[in-house]
Amino acid sequence: MSIQRALEWAFGTERAGLDFDEMGETSGGQRMGVDGIWLMMQRGAIGCEIDGGGRSDPAWDAQIIASTVASLPVSHGGRQMAVFVAQHARAGIAPDWMQGARPTIQPCGTRTNRHGERAETEEAHHLGSQGWPIQKRIGRKGRVHEEPVLYCPVVVTPTRSQIAAAHRRYLAWYGALLWIRAELDGLGILAGIDITLDMPALQPWNAR
């Protein structure tokens, strides 16, 4: 199965969890590979059961996958990315890259009356040097009337920076999956599943 499907199986179906405390449960000697995996193998060697209770433990392969995710290096997001990967795997989804999002201009506020909904306006002279001064108008009887110039405050949503940030989060998740797949391939200790080279789309926002 693909690495994305394997993660969804491990965290969703098997309900494996991340245990960052695995790193501190052993001491002495040089450990090889992923610390959590080393810990489980050592327990198995001396006849200990994997910690757990209340329900059956996740499958061995699921625990190996979870320990690999927990060991994500800082260069690939570390613990924060590990939690991010696990959360999306449990939900069975990829990160939201804001599909179809385009910056649009919306009024900051609206007001509803008997004529319908209209954008709220403000007086432009409150903007100071960036606004417009109050305009003077001479009426029919020669009287001078002062009338403020009105403008509609707007907001751009979503912004291009927000869309770009969503794309960066997706790419960081993709890079984490690549690292996890390579790490599992290097360990070579999965017992019942094979991880294929299939990956989710690298830049789905560029798909046609």
C-alpha positions in Angstrom: 0.0 0.0 0.0 1.1 3.6 -0.4 2.6 5.5 2.5 -0.5 7.7 2.9 -2.7 4.6 3.0 -0.3 2.9 5.5 -0.5 5.9 7.8 -4.3 5.9 7.6 -4.3 2.2 8.4 -1.9 2.6 11.3 -3.5 5.6 13.0 -7.1 5.2 11.8 -7.8 1.5 11.6 -5.3 0.2 14.2 -5.5 3.4 16.3 -1.8 3.5 16.9 -0.6 6.5 18.9 2.5 8.7 19.1 4.7 8.2 22.1 7.4 10.8 22.3 8.4 9.5 25.7 9.9 6.4 24.1 13.1 8.3 23.5 13.7 8.6 27.3 12.7 5.1 28.4 16.1 3.6 27.6 19.6 4.5 28.5 23.1 3.2 27.9 24.6 1.9 24.7 24.2 3.2 21.2 20.8 2.6 19.7 20.2 1.8 16.0 17.5 3.2 13.8 14.3 4.7 15.4 14.5 4.8 19.2 10.9 3.7 19.6 11.4 0.7 17.3 14.6 -0.2 19.1 12.7 -0.1 22.4 9.9 -2.4 21.2 12.5 -4.9 19.8 14.4 -4.9 23.1 11.2 -5.6 25.0 10.4 -8.4 22.7 13.9 -9.9 23.1 13.4 -10.1 26.9 9.8 -11.3 26.8 8.1 -8.1 27.7 4.8 -7.1 26.3 4.3 -3.7 24.7 2.7 -1.2 27.1 -1.1 -1.0 26.7 -4.4 -2.0 28.3 -8.1 -1.8 28.0 -8.1 -3.0 24.4 -5.9 -5.0 22.1 -2.6 -3.3 21.1 -2.3 -2.1 17.5 -0.7 -4.4 15.0 3.1 -4.7 15.1 3.5 -2.9 11.7 1.2 -0.1 12.9 3.4 0.4 16.0 6.5 0.5 13.8 4.9 3.1 11.5 3.8 5.2 14.5 7.3 5.1 16.1 8.8 6.1 12.8 6.4 9.1 12.6 7.3 10.1 16.2 11.0 10.2 15.2 10.6 12.8 12.5 13.7 15.0 12.6 13.5 18.7 13.1 14.5 19.2 9.5 11.1 17.7 8.5 9.0 19.4 11.2 9.9 17.3 14.3 7.1 16.6 16.8 4.8 19.2 15.5 4.8 17.7 12.0 4.5 14.2 13.5 1.3 15.2 15.3 0.1 16.9 12.0 0.7 13.7 10.0 -1.0 11.5 12.6 -4.1 13.8 12.9 -4.6 13.8 9.1 -4.0 10.1 8.9 -6.6 9.4 11.6 -9.1 11.6 9.7 -8.2 9.9 6.4 -7.5 13.2 4.6 -4.6 15.2 3.2 -3.9 18.7 4.5 -6.2 21.4 3.2 -4.3 23.3 0.5 -7.3 25.6 -0.1 -8.5 24.1 -3.3 -10.2 26.6 -5.6 -9.4 29.5 -3.2 -9.0 32.9 -4.9 -8.5 36.3 -3.2 -11.8 38.1 -3.1 -12.8 41.6 -1.9 -15.5 41.6 0.7 -17.0 44.6 2.7 -15.9 44.7 6.3 -19.5 44.9 7.4 -23.0 44.9 6.0 -26.3 46.5 7.1 -29.8 45.2 6.3 -32.8 47.5 5.8 -36.1 47.4 3.9 -34.1 47.9 0.7 -32.0 44.8 1.3 -28.4 44.2 2.4 -25.9 46.9 1.8 -22.2 47.4 2.6 -21.5 49.7 5.5 -19.8 53.0 4.7 -17.6 55.4 6.7 -16.6 59.0 6.3 -13.4 59.4 4.4 -12.1 62.4 6.3 -11.5 60.1 9.3 -8.6 58.6 7.2 -6.6 61.8 7.6 -4.1 62.6 4.9 -5.0 59.3 3.1 -8.7 60.2 2.9 -10.8 62.9 1.4 -11.8 66.1 3.2 -15.4 67.1 3.7 -16.8 68.6 0.5 -18.6 71.9 0.4 -21.6 72.3 -1.8 -23.6 75.4 -2.5 -27.4 74.9 -2.4 -30.1 76.6 -4.3 -30.5 79.4 -1.8 -26.7 80.0 -1.7 -26.2 78.2 1.5 -23.0 76.2 1.9 -23.6 72.5 2.8 -20.8 70.3 4.1 -21.0 66.7 2.9 -18.6 63.9 3.9 -17.2 61.6 1.2 -18.2 58.1 2.0 -16.2 55.0 1.3 -16.7 51.3 1.9 -14.0 49.5 4.0 -13.1 46.2 2.5 -11.0 43.2 3.3 -9.3 40.7 1.0 -10.1 37.1 1.9 -8.4 34.7 1.6 -5.1 36.6 1.0 -2.4 35.3 -1.3 -0.2 34.8 1.7 -2.8 32.6 3.3 -3.1 30.5 0.2 0.7 30.3 -0.1 0.9 29.2 3.6 -1.6 26.4 3.0 0.5 25.3 0.0 3.7 25.3 2.2 2.0 23.2 4.9 0.9 20.7 2.2 4.5 20.5 0.8 5.9 20.1 4.3 3.5 17.2 4.9 4.5 15.7 1.6 8.2 15.9 2.5 7.5 14.2 5.8 5.7 11.4 4.0 8.8 10.9 1.8 11.1 10.8 4.8 8.8 8.3 6.6 8.6 6.1 3.5 12.4 6.1 3.1 12.9 5.4 6.8 10.5 2.4 6.8 12.2 1.1 3.6 15.6 1.4 5.2 14.5 -0.4 8.4 13.0 -3.3 6.5 11.2 -4.8 9.5 7.6 -4.4 8.5 6.1 -7.9 8.8 2.8 -7.9 7.0 2.7 -4.9 4.6 4.7 -3.6 1.7 5.0 0.2 1.2 4.8 1.1 -2.5 6.3 4.1 -4.2 2.9 5.7 -4.7 2.6 9.2 -3.4 -0.2 11.8 -3.3 0.1 14.6 -5.8 3.1 16.8 -5.2 1.3 20.1 -6.2 -2.4 19.4 -6.7 -3.1 23.1 -7.2 -1.2 22.8 -10.5 -3.2 19.8 -11.7 -5.3 20.4 -14.9 
